[in-house]
Amino acid sequence: MTYVQDDNTIFVGNKPVMNYVLAVVTQFTSGAQEVSVKARGKAISRAVDTTEIALNRFLQNVEKKSVMTSTELVDTEDGKTNVSSIEIVLSIRQDTA
């Protein structure tokens, strides 16, 4: 999976949402305590869909730890432009024993 980085970060792009959901679920079933889902621009809604589907359908003991938004200055062919970004951190619920 080319969209998973070593530190349990999943970068959401243009692939179908279920590809990213599978990546999130795989990270948790492989023993990860925390997974970060990141996206920029038009992929932000796909990142939100990914986390909601993963939480509501597949992962019962996982919760949203934090949601961070920001704006990044990106070089394009037309010069520099602002691009919105999001990072959603999911973690194993602490109250489960």
Residue pairs with C-beta under 8 A, 6 or more apart in sequence:
1 23
1 26
3 10
3 11
3 12
3 13
3 15
3 19
3 20
3 23
4 10
4 11
4 23
4 27
5 11
7 36
8 27
8 32
8 34
8 35
8 36
9 35
9 36
9 37
9 38
10 20
10 23
10 24
10 27
10 35
10 36
10 37
10 38
10 50
11 38
11 39
12 20
12 37
12 38
12 39
12 43
12 46
12 47
12 50
13 39
13 43
13 46
14 43
14 46
17 46
17 49
17 50
17 53
18 53
20 37
20 46
20 47
20 50
21 50
21 53
21 54
21 57
21 58
24 35
24 37
24 50
24 51
24 54
24 59
24 90
25 54
25 58
25 59
27 35
28 35
28 59
28 62
28 90
28 92
33 91
33 92
34 65
34 89
34 90
34 91
34 92
35 89
35 90
35 91
36 87
36 88
36 89
36 90
37 47
37 50
37 51
37 87
37 88
37 89
37 90
38 47
38 85
38 86
38 87
38 88
39 46
39 47
39 85
39 86
40 72
40 83
40 84
40 85
40 86
41 83
41 84
41 85
44 84
44 85
44 86
47 86
47 88
48 86
48 88
51 64
51 88
51 90
54 62
54 90
55 62
55 63
55 64
55 90
59 90
61 92
61 93
61 96
62 90
62 91
62 92
62 93
63 90
63 91
63 93
64 88
64 89
64 90
65 89
65 90
65 91
66 87
66 88
66 89
67 86
67 87
67 88
67 89
68 86
68 87
68 89
69 84
69 85
69 86
69 87
70 84
70 85
70 86
70 87
71 82
71 83
71 84
71 85
72 82
72 83
72 84
72 85
73 80
73 81
73 82
73 83
74 80
74 81
74 82
74 83
